[in-house]
Amino acid sequence: MTSSKQVVLLAVLLLATPLFAGEVDTRLSALQDCGSRDAHFLTQLEQHGEQGTMPGEKLYAAFQTMLRARAVCSAGRSEEGLALYDSVFGPVRDTQMGQVRDSQRAQ
């Protein structure tokens, strides 16, 4: 490779790195949102099971929804996955911010 081609390649890589890093940050944030929601969902599911406040059929359906939400989030469709989590118990209240976090939040 000639030195001018190397310079051009290096320039392209340097220019593309911030764009790629932004995409990685966005994807990581989405995965963290899904993971956080999954943990909260699982806790709610366990509480309903232990307290007997939800029939077994509904608990099983909720569990199946959780598995679908995990698969959707893993496929990179976090907003759809978060909506699946919310479809069972409703949106999650963010206790630190005092606001409801749902799949319709501002991007």
C-alpha positions in Angstrom: 0.0 0.0 0.0 1.4 3.4 -0.9 1.8 6.0 1.7 -0.9 8.2 0.2 -3.4 5.3 0.4 -2.4 4.7 4.0 -3.0 8.4 4.8 -6.4 8.3 3.2 -7.3 5.0 5.0 -6.2 6.5 8.3 -8.2 9.6 7.7 -11.3 7.6 6.9 -10.8 5.5 10.0 -10.3 8.6 12.2 -13.4 10.3 10.8 -15.6 7.2 11.2 -14.5 6.3 14.7 -16.7 8.9 16.5 -19.7 7.8 14.4 -19.1 4.2 15.3 -18.5 5.0 18.9 -21.8 6.8 19.1 -23.6 3.8 17.7 -21.9 1.6 20.2 -22.9 3.9 23.1 -26.5 3.9 21.9 -26.6 0.1 21.6 -25.0 -0.3 25.0 -27.5 2.1 26.5 -30.4 0.2 24.9 -29.1 -3.1 26.3 -28.7 -1.6 29.7 -32.3 -0.4 29.6 -33.4 -3.8 28.6 -31.4 -5.5 31.3 -32.7 -3.1 34.0 -36.2 -3.6 32.8 -35.8 -7.4 32.8 -34.5 -7.4 36.4 -37.4 -5.3 37.5 -39.9 -7.5 35.6 -38.5 -10.7 37.0 -38.7 -9.2 40.6 -42.4 -8.3 40.0 -43.1 -11.8 38.6 -41.5 -13.4 41.6 -43.5 -11.2 44.0 -46.8 -12.0 42.3 -45.9 -15.7 42.4 -44.9 -15.7 46.1 -47.9 -13.6 47.1 -50.4 -15.6 45.0 -51.8 -12.4 43.6 -51.8 -13.7 40.0 -53.1 -16.9 38.7 -50.6 -19.5 37.5 -51.8 -19.2 33.8 -51.1 -15.4 33.9 -47.7 -15.9 35.6 -46.8 -18.4 32.8 -48.0 -15.9 30.1 -46.0 -13.2 31.8 -42.9 -15.4 31.8 -43.4 -16.2 28.1 -43.7 -12.4 27.4 -40.4 -11.9 29.3 -38.7 -14.5 27.2 -40.0 -12.8 24.0 -38.9 -9.4 25.3 -35.4 -10.7 26.0 -35.1 -12.2 22.5 -36.4 -8.9 20.9 -33.9 -6.8 23.0 -31.1 -9.2 22.0 -32.0 -8.7 18.4 -31.4 -5.0 18.8 -35.0 -3.9 18.9 -34.9 -2.4 22.4 -38.0 -0.2 22.1 -40.1 -3.1 21.0 -38.7 -5.2 23.9 -39.3 -2.5 26.5 -42.9 -2.3 25.2 -43.3 -6.0 25.7 -42.1 -5.7 29.3 -44.5 -2.8 29.9 -47.4 -4.8 28.4 -47.7 -7.0 31.5 -47.1 -4.8 34.5 -47.1 -1.3 33.0 -44.2 1.2 32.7 -41.5 1.2 35.3 -41.2 4.1 37.7 -37.7 5.5 37.8 -37.4 6.2 41.5 -34.3 8.4 41.1 -36.0 10.7 38.7 -39.5 10.5 40.0 -40.8 10.0 36.4 -42.4 7.1 34.6 -40.0 5.5 32.1 -41.7 3.9 29.2 -41.1 2.9 25.6 -42.3 6.3 24.4 -39.6 8.4 26.1 -37.9 11.2 24.2 -34.9 10.1 22.2 
